[in-house]
Amino acid sequence: MTPEELEQISESEQEAQSRTPHRVNVCVAAGCLSCQSQSVKDALDKEITRRGWEGKCQTKGVGCMGLCAEGPLVSTDANTMYKHVGAADAPEILDSIDGPPLERLICPTDIPFFTRQNKIVLENSGIIDAERIEDYIGSRGYGSLIKVLTEMTPAEVIQEVTKSGLRGRGGAGYPTGLKWSTVAKASGKVKYVVCNADEGDPGAFMDRSVLESDPHRVLEGMLIGGYAVGASEGFIYVRAEYPLAIKRLKTAIRQAERLGLLGANICGTRFNFRIDLRLGAGAFVCGEETALIASVEGKRGTPRPRPPYPAQEGLFGEPTLINNVETFANIPPIIRNGGEWLARIGTEKSKGTKVFALAGRVQNTGLVEVSMGVTLREIVFEIGGGIPDGKRFKAVQTGGPSGGCLPADVLDMPVDYESLTKAGSIMGSGGMIVMDEGSCMVDVAKYFMDFCMTESCGKCVPCRVGTYQMNRLLGKITSLSADATDIAMLNELCDLLKNTSLCGLGQSAPNPVLSTMRSFADEYKAHVEEGRCPAGVCKASQRAVNP
Amino acid sequence: MALGVANVFAKPTPPNQDKRWRLVDATMRRLGQHPRGLIETLHTVQEAFGYLDKDALLYVATSLRVPLSRAYGVATFYHFFTLKPAGEHTCVVCMGTACYIKGAPQLLESVQQNLGIAPGETTPDGKVSLLTARCLGSCGLAPAVVYDRDVAGKVSTQNMRERLAQWRTP
């Protein structure tokens, strides 16, 4: 594959697409697929054949369009989107191509949910066919790889990434450029690139959407990373719970190999790189990088103390670059447009955009990508459309089990790494769950503690025993049988876990408790002192408290 | 069964004549018959047979030259692996945060009453296994339930009962 050949594929793909004047895009990402979007696509195909419109109109299975709750979503070329489409609607949708839009199913695209987004990672989602590499190449795909291989040295690539100010999108926000240069400088016989696609946070589905909608973008990001740090082998560690993402990744890898974009002597240079998949097996702790490495090595996913960091001693004891899916997905546009371009978006310390999975008690649930620095209020009330059924907003939970619940009085805070940490939560991987007055915050804290307890790997005592004890104490509170000493004990345990656990799972496990105790102290008080649950969720139990 | 005291240099033979062992062998060969292929191999076994039994663990362990204890350790560490055969149908209730907020606990309680089993168990007639998931990533459709391989969104107690009743009628 030479730059000219890539250009040729791109041109012939664009030409082929322009031959059919009309296009009907059907979302075939997991959300809409489970609302039977495949049958909608089949019905449209059948109807096109029946009308003999093959030369005029084509359907395309595309990735996530964002508004998952309104699926199946279909868009026609006239910038019109339809929601809740059924197979029976196929003839009317095709009629609308030549006539007026189909009012009955129309989904307005001028609402803040669409207009307030800034799509960089998701630029191809909902537009290209994830199962065809040609479509990705036709949308400037793999152009950044070619540019890197033919025009840039590894040091220049790292410099560009550093200039962009990109920080790890997995949650911790470590500067990506710095990580890359550490791995590049590390000495080792071989080096590895690992993509962390073990999206374990409940309520988060950003990575799944990216992998299902635009898998080649992640491969391209990994290839560029491999070139920059001097690695020749990469692994994608993906959850076994995401069968569609796995299938599309496998397809993507095969296609890239076929075109010589993966393998030996890529683009006629001396750069070799192969990518292999490793399936997770349902362990939340494997999102932690050292546990993930153990799992890729075929062992139990237990973390180990750092240092040495994986950048020095990672997979199979060799220097390893580990980044999240979204981080790698940011790389191709950074190379294409330059680091300064990304650095202009966002806030002083958090650059670029972040993809959030907006869910829970909010009108528009789905996937949104916004510039760093927008406020939580904008996300929840403008993009999210507010709380349904006339209920009152109570809290928004970010960062999954490691994050916290943010109350109404911090809604005007800008969303960036520092502000969220200051408010007692974390950016996390991007799950954002909105809660209304019907949720009891103590119950929510217990929910997360139960999660951490079950997912604790058991290696270190503070986490293994501490999460169990905290869950038991929270169980006492939610069964309205706790007293003041229990609260004191809970506080003490929070402190203990935070300071003495081995890995991030244990250290951050108290966050949901701490953040709710701080912002919703009155609810804890009502449970303990008055023996009542303000939200009406917790009931007094006669049974012995069962953790 | 002989536990590893047999000739450790001999190539282990599959526990039986089942052709599905060829898939397992192929996975192990692809990964160089190396201990690091353990998890991938167990995935293949589970996909082919539905669960991991003692014979399978022993065969994989000896083939990859890891102690049986390590294979067992890995198989029990990860939630995705199961050591028991599943029922004819499986019903997975998602307990992710979004589903939890939107009523998954009530769904689970209702289905537990309906089937008379706890999560992780199978009905005595072997028809239905009940499981919970940490998060399916279908948060836009909360609360979500997976019936066999079909993800259903915005599930209510009522339509869940109906779906389960269909499975249980002979």
Interface residues (C-beta under 8 A of the other chain):
Chain A: A30 G31 L33 S34 C35 L67 C68 A69 G71 E199 G200 D201 P202 G203 A204 F205 R208 A240 E241 Y242 R278 L279 G280 A281 G282 A283 F284 S295 V296 E297 G298 K299 R300 G301 F316 A357 A359 G360 R361 T365 G366 L367 Q397 G400 G431 I433 M435 S439 V444 Y447 F448 F451 E455 C457
Chain B: H34 P35 R36 G37 L38 I39 E40 L42 H43 R70 G73 V74 F77 Y78 H79 F80 F81 M95 G96 T97 A98 Y100 I101 K102 A133 R134 C135 L136 G137 S138 C139 G140 L141 A142 A144 D150 V151 A152 G153
